[in-house]
Amino acid sequence: MHPEQGSPFDVIIIGAGFAGLYGVHRAARAGLTVLGLEAGADVGGTWFWNRYPGARCDVESVDYSYSFDEELQQSWTWTERFAAQPEILAYINHVAERFDLKRHYRFGQRVVAAHFDDAAALWTLRTETGDEFRAQFVVFATGCLSAPIKPTLPGIETFAGDELFTAQWPEEGYAFEGKRVGVIGTGSSGIQVSPIIARAARSLTVFQRSANFSVPVPNRPWTEEEQARIRATYRERREKSYYAGAATPHASLTTKALELSPQERERAMEERWNGGGVLFNKVFPDQNSDLAANELVREFAVAKIRAKIDDQSVADDLIPYDHPIGTKRICTDSGYYEMFNRKNVSLVNLRRKPIEAVTPTGIRTAERFIELDTLVYATGFDAMTGALLRIDLQGAHGARLRDTWADGPITYLGFGIPGFPNMFSINSVGTPSVMANMVLHSEQQLDWVLALVQHCRAKGIRTAQAREDAAIKWTDHLLEVAEGTLFVKANSWYMGANIEGKKRVFMPYIGGFGNYRRYCDEERDNGYPNFELTA
């Protein structure tokens, strides 16, 4: 539904990934005038941009899907246990077409500014094309991993070969055959794409700044019997997930690691390792809070990694020693460690042999010169806050988000930011976000935000904004919960440590999706006491 030319929308939602699409659907169903703005040429969000070979979700496909419509749930068939990017993008397009969501969107519209007009109580959004749009409420479903980083290396602008970003992969693909390829970055995307490049390229050099733990993904097709069982028990599966720690039906054991016998621990770790995905990060209930328990899990993983690699000096470089296992997101792979047994693959440990310069024909390290035809940047994102801070965001009385967050991000429940009325951020700082199944998380968040929007409109409320004292209290709680874990011991992107000059603070809520959801339920059920609602 669109308002007449010139009149403001009730809601503008920025982003066309899982969260944005659901928000548009939910708003339209509620009878609100809604506009979706998307920088890309089509729907998909993360799965539109990250088209690199090997891109795959680390949550089981049957869980990484919408739960709001039973017919959709029953009619879609996932072919694999862990779906790859093409299938996930096909699913998102199917949903957009099934519910006629694209008609609400303007594509190719990257938002560069959003300013709040105090007198009119309206937001004005401006895009790169110079177009402007107005709304009473604005929802940023811009993603927590959507602001890619290009490394700042001396001479990088002189490279004369092909440059590719895993986060902005060309839709037409890329032929690696016969090419000398360098991959910079060994996070999730670098670990997923490298084995595929290695099989095609003349040579592959992996440039590793920080080693990461990765667990093999035991992917396979779902059998017809499994699919029938999943459909028959979907409701029960979802109910287990709605208030679960990670918004999936899987949970840790209930017994602490050191309370089990060595044989019981070994069996439990073997089962979770073989289960794949991120399940290995939750074998024991205390592995992310007790260093002794974590070390048991780490030793198990190290032994598994060493067994895959022929040259143990290479294994020494590939095994992380600077953080407890799981405190940086555990990656998932298909043959990553085994890849280093290939004759055409080499590893450069940038801790020992830093890059001195990029030249037109390759990379010079402290030890040697490596000739390259292609550079692949798998260098990650300015996570959690980057997408918002790259926008000129001005709230009430001209308050700038960059100034408000100068000493670290502050939110109430992740949705609301003091000084920014009628503006909500989804899957952002202060929410479980990347610590939980993002699809169910998105549904929960958009349901909550749009319930507040409807409450405001029904009660004649012009503005709603988080109270500053509530935001301070929530942010303090967020940090207190994090301090009770091992996560704060790692220089991870959870902490903003991958961005020079960024305030080091643990950004997701790590108290569990179920607990977070209960806080949100309480706020809603009590009439939003921690929001300033002004008529």
Solvent accessible surface area in square Angstrom, and as a share of the most:
residue,aa,sasa,rsa
1,M,102,0.45
2,H,81,0.36
3,P,31,0.20
4,E,148,0.66
5,Q,186,0.82
6,G,56,0.54
7,S,48,0.31
8,P,47,0.30
9,F,20,0.08
10,D,20,0.10
11,V,0,0.00
12,I,0,0.00
13,I,0,0.00
14,I,11,0.06
15,G,9,0.09
16,A,0,0.00
17,G,12,0.11
18,F,17,0.07
19,A,10,0.08
20,G,0,0.00
21,L,0,0.00
22,Y,6,0.02
23,G,0,0.00
24,V,0,0.00
25,H,22,0.10
26,R,36,0.13
27,A,0,0.00
28,A,29,0.22
29,R,145,0.53
30,A,35,0.27
31,G,45,0.43
32,L,10,0.05
33,T,23,0.13
34,V,0,0.00
35,L,0,0.00
36,G,0,0.00
37,L,0,0.00
38,E,9,0.04
39,A,31,0.24
40,G,2,0.02
41,A,81,0.63
42,D,45,0.23
43,V,0,0.00
44,G,1,0.01
45,G,13,0.13
46,T,66,0.38
47,W,24,0.09
48,F,22,0.09
49,W,76,0.27
50,N,15,0.08
51,R,51,0.19
52,Y,16,0.06
53,P,41,0.26
54,G,26,0.25
55,A,4,0.03
56,R,57,0.21
57,C,9,0.06
58,D,24,0.12
59,V,18,0.11
60,E,15,0.07
61,S,1,0.01
62,V,8,0.04
63,D,2,0.01
64,Y,22,0.08
65,S,4,0.03
66,Y,1,0.00
67,S,17,0.11
68,F,49,0.20
69,D,37,0.19
70,E,76,0.34
71,E,124,0.56
72,L,1,0.00
73,Q,13,0.06
74,Q,58,0.26
75,S,67,0.43
76,W,51,0.18
77,T,60,0.35
78,W,12,0.04
79,T,77,0.45
80,E,46,0.20
81,R,27,0.10
82,F,2,0.01
83,A,1,0.01
84,A,19,0.15
85,Q,12,0.05
86,P,91,0.57
87,E,28,0.12
88,I,0,0.00
89,L,22,0.11
90,A,51,0.40
91,Y,3,0.01
92,I,0,0.00
93,N,33,0.17
94,H,59,0.26
95,V,1,0.01
96,A,0,0.00
97,E,117,0.52
98,R,92,0.33
99,F,47,0.19
100,D,77,0.40
101,L,4,0.02
102,K,60,0.26
103,R,138,0.50
104,H,2,0.01
105,Y,15,0.06
106,R,103,0.38
107,F,59,0.25
108,G,40,0.38
109,Q,19,0.09
110,R,103,0.38
111,V,9,0.05
112,V,46,0.26
113,A,2,0.01
114,A,0,0.00
115,H,64,0.28
116,F,20,0.08
117,D,66,0.34
118,D,61,0.32
119,A,92,0.72
120,A,45,0.35
121,A,5,0.04
122,L,27,0.13
123,W,0,0.00
124,T,39,0.23
125,L,0,0.00
126,R,98,0.36
127,T,2,0.01
128,E,120,0.54
129,T,88,0.51
130,G,49,0.47
131,D,59,0.31
132,E,109,0.49
133,F,17,0.07
134,R,96,0.35
135,A,0,0.00
136,Q,31,0.14
137,F,0,0.00
138,V,0,0.00
139,V,0,0.00
140,F,1,0.00
141,A,10,0.07
142,T,33,0.19
143,G,33,0.32
144,C,6,0.04
145,L,51,0.26
146,S,50,0.32
147,A,3,0.02
148,P,31,0.19
149,I,39,0.20
150,K,88,0.37
151,P,22,0.14
152,T,134,0.78
153,L,38,0.19
154,P,78,0.49
155,G,21,0.21
156,I,17,0.09
157,E,138,0.62
158,T,61,0.35
159,F,17,0.07
160,A,82,0.63
161,G,30,0.29
162,D,63,0.33
163,E,69,0.31
164,L,14,0.07
165,F,45,0.19
166,T,5,0.03
167,A,9,0.07
168,Q,85,0.38
169,W,12,0.04
170,P,35,0.22
171,E,129,0.58
172,E,151,0.68
173,G,29,0.28
174,Y,57,0.22
175,A,69,0.53
176,F,9,0.04
177,E,116,0.52
178,G,51,0.49
179,K,59,0.25
180,R,57,0.21
181,V,0,0.00
182,G,0,0.00
183,V,0,0.00
184,I,11,0.06
185,G,14,0.13
186,T,9,0.05
187,G,26,0.25
188,S,56,0.36
189,S,19,0.12
190,G,1,0.01
191,I,1,0.00
192,Q,19,0.08
193,V,0,0.00
194,S,1,0.01
195,P,8,0.05
196,I,57,0.29
197,I,0,0.00
198,A,0,0.00
199,R,153,0.56
200,A,35,0.27
201,A,9,0.07
202,R,155,0.57
203,S,35,0.23
204,L,1,0.00
205,T,8,0.05
206,V,0,0.00
207,F,1,0.00
208,Q,5,0.02
209,R,136,0.50
210,S,21,0.13
211,A,12,0.09
212,N,24,0.12
213,F,6,0.03
214,S,1,0.01
215,V,1,0.01
216,P,35,0.22
217,V,18,0.10
218,P,49,0.31
219,N,43,0.22
220,R,101,0.37
221,P,94,0.59
222,W,26,0.09
223,T,65,0.38
224,E,144,0.65
225,E,122,0.55
226,E,24,0.11
227,Q,32,0.14
228,A,61,0.47
229,R,142,0.52
230,I,16,0.08
231,R,70,0.25
232,A,85,0.66
233,T,55,0.32
234,Y,10,0.04
235,R,162,0.59
236,E,96,0.43
237,R,44,0.16
238,R,7,0.02
239,E,106,0.48
240,K,118,0.50
241,S,1,0.01
242,Y,61,0.23
243,Y,93,0.35
244,A,22,0.17
245,G,50,0.48
246,A,21,0.16
247,A,0,0.00
248,T,11,0.06
249,P,33,0.20
250,H,59,0.26
251,A,69,0.54
252,S,33,0.22
253,L,66,0.33
254,T,134,0.78
255,T,48,0.28
256,K,107,0.45
257,A,0,0.00
258,L,103,0.51
259,E,121,0.54
260,L,30,0.15
261,S,41,0.26
262,P,85,0.53
263,Q,119,0.53
264,E,71,0.32
265,R,34,0.12
266,E,90,0.40
267,R,156,0.57
268,A,12,0.09
269,M,9,0.04
270,E,60,0.27
271,E,122,0.55
272,R,37,0.13
273,W,11,0.04
274,N,85,0.44
275,G,16,0.15
276,G,0,0.00
277,G,1,0.01
278,V,32,0.19
279,L,22,0.11
280,F,0,0.00
281,N,32,0.16
282,K,35,0.15
283,V,0,0.00
284,F,3,0.01
285,P,66,0.42
286,D,13,0.07
287,Q,0,0.00
288,N,34,0.18
289,S,59,0.38
290,D,54,0.28
291,L,100,0.50
292,A,51,0.40
293,A,0,0.00
294,N,1,0.01
295,E,70,0.31
296,L,42,0.21
297,V,0,0.00
298,R,34,0.12
299,E,94,0.42
300,F,17,0.07
301,A,1,0.01
302,V,22,0.12
303,A,62,0.48
304,K,53,0.22
305,I,1,0.00
306,R,74,0.27
307,A,90,0.70
308,K,47,0.20
309,I,6,0.03
310,D,115,0.60
311,D,72,0.37
312,Q,75,0.33
313,S,71,0.46
314,V,34,0.20
315,A,0,0.00
316,D,66,0.34
317,D,23,0.12
318,L,3,0.01
319,I,2,0.01
320,P,2,0.01
321,Y,137,0.52
322,D,87,0.45
323,H,10,0.04
324,P,16,0.10
325,I,2,0.01
326,G,1,0.01
327,T,0,0.00
328,K,26,0.11
329,R,69,0.25
330,I,4,0.02
331,C,8,0.05
332,T,6,0.04
333,D,5,0.03
334,S,73,0.47
335,G,28,0.27
336,Y,5,0.02
337,Y,1,0.00
338,E,71,0.32
339,M,7,0.03
340,F,19,0.08
341,N,58,0.30
342,R,99,0.36
343,K,210,0.89
344,N,37,0.19
345,V,14,0.08
346,S,43,0.28
347,L,28,0.14
348,V,4,0.02
349,N,17,0.09
350,L,30,0.15
351,R,151,0.55
352,R,138,0.50
353,K,50,0.21
354,P,66,0.42
355,I,22,0.11
356,E,85,0.38
357,A,16,0.12
358,V,4,0.02
359,T,26,0.15
360,P,70,0.44
361,T,77,0.45
362,G,0,0.00
363,I,0,0.00
364,R,104,0.38
365,T,5,0.03
366,A,58,0.45
367,E,107,0.48
368,R,108,0.39
369,F,87,0.36
370,I,12,0.06
371,E,94,0.42
372,L,6,0.03
373,D,41,0.21
374,T,0,0.00
375,L,0,0.00
376,V,0,0.00
377,Y,2,0.01
378,A,5,0.04
379,T,35,0.20
380,G,30,0.28
381,F,34,0.14
382,D,23,0.12
383,A,1,0.01
384,M,6,0.03
385,T,2,0.01
386,G,0,0.00
387,A,18,0.14
388,L,4,0.02
389,L,35,0.17
390,R,133,0.48
391,I,19,0.10
392,D,52,0.27
393,L,4,0.02
394,Q,29,0.13
395,G,1,0.01
396,A,13,0.10
397,H,168,0.75
398,G,42,0.40
399,A,37,0.29
400,R,114,0.42
401,L,3,0.01
402,R,145,0.53
403,D,97,0.50
404,T,48,0.28
405,W,14,0.05
406,A,72,0.56
407,D,123,0.64
408,G,14,0.13
409,P,15,0.09
410,I,33,0.17
411,T,3,0.02
412,Y,20,0.08
413,L,1,0.01
414,G,0,0.00
415,F,0,0.00
416,G,1,0.01
417,I,0,0.00
418,P,17,0.11
419,G,24,0.23
420,F,2,0.01
421,P,4,0.03
422,N,0,0.00
423,M,3,0.01
424,F,1,0.00
425,S,4,0.03
426,I,4,0.02
427,N,7,0.04
428,S,4,0.03
429,V,3,0.02
430,G,0,0.00
431,T,0,0.00
432,P,2,0.01
433,S,0,0.00
434,V,10,0.06
435,M,42,0.19
436,A,10,0.08
437,N,1,0.01
438,M,44,0.20
439,V,0,0.00
440,L,3,0.01
441,H,0,0.00
442,S,2,0.01
443,E,11,0.05
444,Q,10,0.04
445,Q,0,0.00
446,L,0,0.00
447,D,50,0.26
448,W,5,0.02
449,V,0,0.00
450,L,0,0.00
451,A,26,0.20
452,L,0,0.00
453,V,0,0.00
454,Q,64,0.28
455,H,52,0.23
456,C,0,0.00
457,R,106,0.39
458,A,86,0.67
459,K,134,0.57
460,G,49,0.47
461,I,20,0.10
462,R,108,0.39
463,T,22,0.13
464,A,1,0.00
465,Q,40,0.18
466,A,2,0.02
467,R,77,0.28
468,E,108,0.48
469,D,80,0.41
470,A,7,0.05
471,A,0,0.00
472,I,82,0.42
473,K,155,0.66
474,W,13,0.05
475,T,18,0.10
476,D,83,0.43
477,H,48,0.21
478,L,4,0.02
479,L,57,0.28
480,E,124,0.56
481,V,38,0.22
482,A,1,0.01
483,E,120,0.54
484,G,53,0.51
485,T,26,0.15
486,L,8,0.04
487,F,7,0.03
488,V,39,0.23
489,K,120,0.51
490,A,3,0.02
491,N,120,0.62
492,S,5,0.03
493,W,60,0.21
494,Y,5,0.02
495,M,26,0.12
496,G,1,0.01
497,A,19,0.15
498,N,39,0.20
499,I,33,0.17
500,E,171,0.77
501,G,79,0.76
502,K,36,0.15
503,K,107,0.45
504,R,112,0.41
505,V,21,0.12
506,F,3,0.01
507,M,3,0.01
508,P,0,0.00
509,Y,5,0.02
510,I,33,0.17
511,G,19,0.18
512,G,17,0.16
513,F,0,0.00
514,G,2,0.02
515,N,75,0.38
516,Y,0,0.00
517,R,46,0.17
518,R,125,0.46
519,Y,89,0.34
520,C,0,0.00
521,D,27,0.14
522,E,101,0.45
523,E,5,0.02
524,R,92,0.34
525,D,100,0.52
526,N,95,0.49
527,G,37,0.35
528,Y,10,0.04
529,P,66,0.41
530,N,37,0.19
531,F,9,0.04
532,E,80,0.36
533,L,57,0.28
534,T,76,0.44
535,A,91,0.70
